[in-house]
Amino acid sequence: MTTSKHSLTKRVLPAIFATALVPAGMFGSISPAFAEEDAGHNNDYRTFHADGKIDTGKVGDSYTAELVMYLAGNQFMVMEELIKDFQSKNPDIKTVYVETIPPGQILKNQILKQGEVNGQKTAQNPDLFASVNQNHLKQLIKKEKVDKYMIYTRNKLELMVKKGNPKNIKGVEDLGRDDIVQSHPNPITEGIFKFYGSEMLKDLDLHAKVTGGKECKECWAVPDKTWFTARHHRETPFRIENNQADVGIVWTTEVKHAMSQGRDVEGVAIPQPYNKQEKVGYAIGRLNQGRNQDNAAKFLSYLASDDAQSIYEKYGFLRASKEDLTLRQ
């Protein structure tokens, strides 16, 4: 992922202009700077120390930490408790660097080619890579960068709405209504929508109406009706809280996390099979060129433990089965 002055300008200026054009009071006293801070992008790059200290945004640690993991971003809320527990059981591993961003960006822009974060080069050889798309791991196996992978947790889709559900959104069929504004993960870099949300909408014959047939990011797919985010796991609740959207497709874990933080949102459940819980499996594999092979193996073993599975379950994820936790090609 490359962040340049141009991309920063591209991201911030539209927010400035949008804020200037919105009637006073509609979104409250929200500054573009606060919106940028709320997106929490620096928190997607964390270094966990055995003494409990957590550094954010130190991308150079991807070259020096004793365990380096690039993981699908929507599990960001689990990491602090998970890594603390892992390090308590493995006190010899003093530093763990964890990146949590969309796995498609990781694969294309940081593993298959040299990438940069905030103008700094980031290691191209993490010890572990995890994605919500098993095909990403299969692709790395074909390129002989990974030997095997396993499924370590599962998730399902849910709708996020404002607390109190003022638009009375009862289910996913309401995404076809004309009186709501939607905020969804973009279909280019966000696997949740690219592989699951879009499929759900097609199952319900709503895809064309909701997306306008467009694929873009940080854009209006349908003017003033459907917004596609840049990196959704913090943007969608922010937009809903601040009256920029009425509803968004998210993981059920994101609803649970937001509510646990006291945020002004709640969830509307999506029934099977539309919630895709039978298909959504988080896959993780050890990279052959990673610097810390033994530590990566320890973490894979830890993920299969009851303690790790209980932590994921606590945050709303679904436990992996014994079959899921078996390494495969």
C-alpha positions as CSV (number, residue, x, y, z in Angstrom):
1,M,0.0,0.0,0.0
2,T,1.5,3.3,-1.0
3,T,0.5,6.6,0.7
4,S,1.7,9.7,-1.0
5,K,1.0,13.4,-0.7
6,H,-1.2,13.1,-3.7
7,S,-3.3,10.3,-2.2
8,L,-3.5,12.1,1.1
9,T,-4.7,15.2,-0.7
10,K,-7.2,13.1,-2.7
11,R,-8.6,11.7,0.6
12,V,-8.7,14.8,2.7
13,L,-9.8,17.5,0.2
14,P,-13.1,15.8,-0.7
15,A,-13.9,15.7,3.0
16,I,-13.1,19.4,3.3
17,F,-15.3,20.3,0.3
18,A,-18.1,18.0,1.5
19,T,-18.1,19.5,4.9
20,A,-18.2,23.0,3.4
21,L,-21.2,22.1,1.3
22,V,-23.2,20.4,4.0
23,P,-25.9,22.6,5.8
24,A,-24.7,23.7,9.2
25,G,-25.5,21.2,12.0
26,M,-26.4,18.3,9.7
27,F,-23.3,16.3,10.6
28,G,-22.5,18.1,13.9
29,S,-19.1,19.6,14.5
30,I,-17.0,17.1,12.5
31,S,-13.7,18.3,11.1
32,P,-11.9,16.5,8.2
33,A,-8.9,16.1,10.5
34,F,-11.1,14.3,13.0
35,A,-12.6,12.1,10.3
36,E,-9.1,11.2,9.2
37,E,-8.0,10.4,12.8
38,D,-11.2,8.4,13.3
39,A,-10.3,6.2,10.4
40,G,-7.5,5.0,12.6
41,H,-5.1,4.0,9.8
42,N,-2.0,4.2,12.0
43,N,-3.7,1.7,14.3
44,D,-3.6,-0.8,11.5
45,Y,0.2,-1.1,12.0
46,R,1.0,-2.1,15.6
47,T,4.0,-3.6,17.4
48,F,3.2,-5.5,20.6
49,H,5.9,-5.8,23.2
50,A,6.1,-8.5,25.8
51,D,6.1,-5.9,28.5
52,G,2.6,-4.7,27.4
53,K,3.7,-1.7,25.4
54,I,2.0,-1.1,22.1
55,D,3.6,1.1,19.4
56,T,1.5,2.2,16.4
57,G,2.6,3.2,12.9
58,K,6.2,1.9,13.3
59,V,6.3,0.3,9.9
60,G,10.0,-0.4,10.1
61,D,9.3,-3.0,12.8
62,S,8.1,-5.2,9.9
63,Y,11.9,-5.8,9.3
64,T,13.0,-6.4,12.9
65,A,10.1,-7.8,15.0
66,E,10.4,-11.4,16.2
67,L,7.1,-12.3,14.6
68,V,5.6,-10.4,11.7
69,M,2.0,-10.9,10.6
70,Y,-0.1,-9.3,7.8
71,L,-3.7,-10.1,8.6
72,A,-7.2,-9.4,7.1
73,G,-8.2,-6.1,8.6
74,N,-11.6,-6.9,10.0
75,Q,-10.0,-8.8,13.0
76,F,-8.3,-5.6,14.3
77,M,-10.4,-5.6,17.5
78,V,-9.1,-9.0,18.5
79,M,-5.4,-8.4,18.2
80,E,-4.6,-6.7,21.5
81,E,-6.0,-9.5,23.7
82,L,-4.9,-12.3,21.4
83,I,-1.3,-11.2,21.1
84,K,-1.1,-10.5,24.8
85,D,-2.2,-14.0,25.6
86,F,0.1,-15.5,22.9
87,Q,3.1,-13.6,24.4
88,S,2.2,-14.7,27.9
89,K,2.5,-18.3,26.7
90,N,5.6,-17.5,24.6
91,P,7.6,-14.9,26.7
92,D,10.7,-15.4,24.5
93,I,8.9,-13.7,21.6
94,K,9.5,-10.1,22.7
95,T,8.0,-8.2,19.7
96,V,5.1,-9.0,17.4
97,Y,4.3,-6.7,14.5
98,V,0.8,-6.9,13.2
99,E,-0.7,-5.2,10.2
100,T,-4.5,-5.3,9.8
101,I,-5.6,-4.0,6.4
102,P,-7.6,-5.5,3.4
103,P,-5.8,-8.7,2.4
104,G,-6.1,-8.0,-1.3
105,Q,-4.0,-4.9,-0.8
106,I,-1.5,-6.9,1.3
107,L,-1.1,-9.6,-1.3
108,K,-0.8,-7.4,-4.4
109,N,1.0,-4.4,-2.9
110,Q,3.2,-5.8,-0.1
111,I,3.9,-9.5,-0.8
112,L,4.0,-9.9,-4.5
113,K,5.8,-6.5,-4.9
114,Q,7.6,-4.1,-2.7
115,G,5.2,-1.8,-0.9
116,E,5.2,1.3,1.2
117,V,3.2,2.6,4.1
118,N,3.2,6.3,4.9
119,G,6.3,6.7,2.7
120,Q,8.2,3.9,4.4
121,K,9.1,0.6,2.7
122,T,7.4,-2.4,4.4
123,A,8.8,-5.9,4.6
124,Q,7.9,-8.1,1.6
125,N,8.3,-11.3,3.6
126,P,6.0,-11.4,6.7
127,D,6.1,-14.6,8.6
128,L,2.4,-15.1,8.4
129,F,-0.3,-13.9,6.0
130,A,-4.0,-14.3,6.6
131,S,-7.0,-13.5,4.3
132,V,-10.7,-14.0,4.3
133,N,-10.3,-15.3,0.8
134,Q,-8.7,-18.8,0.6
135,N,-7.8,-18.2,-3.0
136,H,-5.1,-15.7,-1.8
137,L,-3.3,-18.5,0.0
138,K,-3.8,-20.9,-2.9
139,Q,-2.2,-18.3,-5.1
140,L,0.8,-18.0,-2.9
141,I,1.1,-21.8,-2.8
142,K,1.2,-21.8,-6.6
143,K,4.0,-19.3,-6.5
144,E,5.8,-21.5,-3.9
145,K,5.8,-18.7,-1.3
146,V,3.5,-20.7,1.1
147,D,3.4,-24.5,1.5
148,K,0.1,-25.0,3.5
149,Y,-2.7,-23.0,5.1
150,M,-5.5,-23.6,7.5
151,I,-8.8,-22.0,8.4
152,Y,-8.7,-20.5,12.0
153,T,-12.0,-18.7,12.4
154,R,-15.2,-17.8,10.7
155,N,-17.5,-14.8,10.4
156,K,-20.9,-13.7,8.9
157,L,-22.5,-10.6,7.3
158,E,-24.7,-8.2,9.2
159,L,-26.3,-4.8,8.6
160,M,-25.1,-1.9,10.7
161,V,-27.6,0.9,11.4
162,K,-27.8,3.9,13.7
163,K,-28.8,3.2,17.3
164,G,-32.5,3.1,17.6
165,N,-32.8,2.1,13.9
166,P,-34.5,5.4,12.9
167,K,-35.1,4.2,9.3
168,N,-36.7,0.9,10.6
169,I,-34.5,-1.3,8.5
170,K,-35.8,-4.8,9.2
171,G,-33.6,-6.9,6.9
172,V,-31.3,-7.1,3.9
173,E,-34.3,-6.7,1.5
174,D,-34.6,-3.1,2.7
175,L,-31.4,-2.3,0.8
176,G,-33.7,-2.0,-2.2
177,R,-35.5,1.0,-0.6
178,D,-35.2,4.4,-2.2
179,D,-35.3,6.4,1.0
180,I,-32.0,5.2,2.6
181,V,-28.3,6.1,2.1
182,Q,-25.9,3.2,2.1
183,S,-22.2,2.8,3.0
184,H,-20.6,-0.4,1.9
185,P,-17.0,-1.8,1.7
186,N,-15.6,-1.1,-1.8
187,P,-15.7,-4.0,-4.3
188,I,-12.1,-3.5,-5.4
189,T,-10.0,-4.1,-2.3
190,E,-12.5,-5.2,0.4
191,G,-13.0,-8.9,0.3
192,I,-16.2,-8.7,2.4
193,F,-18.0,-7.0,-0.4
194,K,-16.0,-8.3,-3.4
195,F,-16.6,-12.0,-2.5
196,Y,-19.5,-12.0,-0.1
197,G,-21.6,-8.8,0.0
198,S,-21.9,-8.6,-3.8
199,E,-22.9,-12.3,-3.9
200,M,-25.6,-11.7,-1.3
201,L,-27.0,-8.8,-3.2
202,K,-27.0,-10.9,-6.4
203,D,-28.8,-13.7,-4.6
204,L,-31.5,-11.2,-3.7
205,D,-31.6,-9.5,-7.2
206,L,-30.5,-6.2,-5.5
207,H,-27.0,-5.9,-6.9
208,A,-27.7,-3.6,-9.8
209,K,-29.9,-1.3,-7.8
210,V,-27.5,-1.0,-4.9
211,T,-24.3,-0.7,-6.8
212,G,-25.4,1.0,-10.1
213,G,-23.2,-1.6,-11.8
214,K,-20.1,0.4,-10.7
215,E,-16.9,-0.8,-9.1
216,C,-14.9,1.9,-7.4
217,K,-13.5,3.0,-4.0
218,E,-14.0,6.1,-2.0
219,C,-16.8,7.1,-4.3
220,W,-20.5,7.3,-4.9
221,A,-21.5,4.2,-6.8
222,V,-25.0,5.6,-6.9
223,P,-25.0,9.3,-6.5
224,D,-26.1,10.3,-3.0
225,K,-27.4,6.8,-2.3
226,T,-24.6,4.2,-2.2
227,W,-21.1,5.1,-1.0
228,F,-18.1,2.7,-1.4
229,T,-15.5,3.2,1.3
230,A,-11.7,3.4,1.0
231,R,-11.1,1.1,4.0
232,H,-14.4,0.2,5.6
233,H,-13.9,-1.2,9.1
234,R,-13.8,2.2,10.7
235,E,-15.4,4.3,8.0
236,T,-18.9,2.8,7.9
237,P,-19.7,3.2,11.6
238,F,-18.3,6.8,11.4
239,R,-20.5,7.6,8.5
240,I,-23.6,6.1,10.1
241,E,-23.0,7.9,13.4
242,N,-22.6,11.2,11.7
243,N,-25.7,11.0,9.4
244,Q,-23.8,10.4,6.3
245,A,-25.3,6.9,5.8
246,D,-28.3,5.0,7.2
247,V,-27.0,1.4,6.8
248,G,-23.9,-0.6,5.7
249,I,-22.9,-4.2,5.2
250,V,-20.3,-5.2,7.7
251,W,-19.1,-8.3,9.6
252,T,-21.2,-9.2,12.6
253,T,-17.9,-8.8,14.6
254,E,-17.8,-5.1,13.7
255,V,-21.2,-4.5,15.0
256,K,-20.3,-6.2,18.3
257,H,-17.1,-4.3,18.6
258,A,-18.7,-0.9,17.9
259,M,-21.4,-1.5,20.4
260,S,-18.9,-2.6,23.0
261,Q,-17.2,0.8,22.5
262,G,-20.5,2.6,23.1
263,R,-20.8,3.8,19.6
264,D,-24.1,5.1,18.3
265,V,-24.9,2.1,16.1
266,E,-26.6,-1.3,16.3
267,G,-27.0,-4.3,14.1
268,V,-29.7,-6.0,12.0
269,A,-29.2,-9.7,11.6
270,I,-29.0,-11.3,8.2
271,P,-30.4,-14.9,8.1
272,Q,-28.6,-17.8,6.5
273,P,-27.7,-18.5,3.7
274,Y,-27.5,-14.8,2.9
275,N,-25.1,-14.0,5.7
276,K,-22.5,-16.3,4.0
277,Q,-21.3,-17.8,7.3
278,E,-20.9,-21.2,5.6
279,K,-18.5,-19.7,3.1
280,V,-16.5,-17.1,5.2
281,G,-13.3,-18.8,6.4
282,Y,-10.2,-16.9,7.5
283,A,-7.2,-18.6,6.0
284,I,-3.6,-18.3,7.3
285,G,-0.3,-19.6,6.0
286,R,3.4,-19.4,6.9
287,L,5.6,-17.7,4.2
288,N,8.7,-19.7,3.2
289,Q,10.8,-16.5,3.1
290,G,9.7,-15.3,6.5
291,R,12.6,-14.5,9.0
292,N,11.0,-16.2,12.0
293,Q,9.9,-19.6,10.9
294,D,9.8,-21.2,14.4
295,N,7.8,-18.3,15.9
296,A,5.3,-18.5,13.0
297,A,4.8,-22.2,13.7
298,K,4.2,-21.4,17.4
299,F,1.5,-18.9,16.5
300,L,-0.2,-21.4,14.1
301,S,-0.3,-23.9,16.9
302,Y,-1.6,-21.3,19.3
303,L,-4.4,-20.3,16.9
304,A,-5.7,-23.9,17.1
305,S,-5.8,-23.8,20.9
306,D,-9.0,-23.5,22.9
307,D,-7.7,-20.2,24.4
308,A,-7.3,-18.6,21.0
309,Q,-10.6,-19.9,19.7
310,S,-12.3,-18.5,22.9
311,I,-10.8,-15.1,22.3
312,Y,-12.1,-14.9,18.7
313,E,-15.5,-16.2,19.9
314,K,-15.6,-13.5,22.5
315,Y,-15.4,-10.8,19.8
316,G,-18.3,-12.4,17.8
317,F,-16.3,-14.7,15.4
318,L,-17.3,-18.3,14.9
319,R,-15.1,-21.1,16.2
320,A,-13.1,-23.1,13.6
321,S,-13.8,-26.8,13.4
322,K,-11.2,-29.5,13.8
323,E,-11.3,-29.9,10.0
324,D,-10.8,-26.2,9.5
325,L,-7.7,-26.2,11.7
326,T,-6.0,-28.9,9.7
327,L,-3.2,-27.7,7.4
328,R,-4.0,-28.1,3.7
329,Q,-2.8,-27.2,0.3
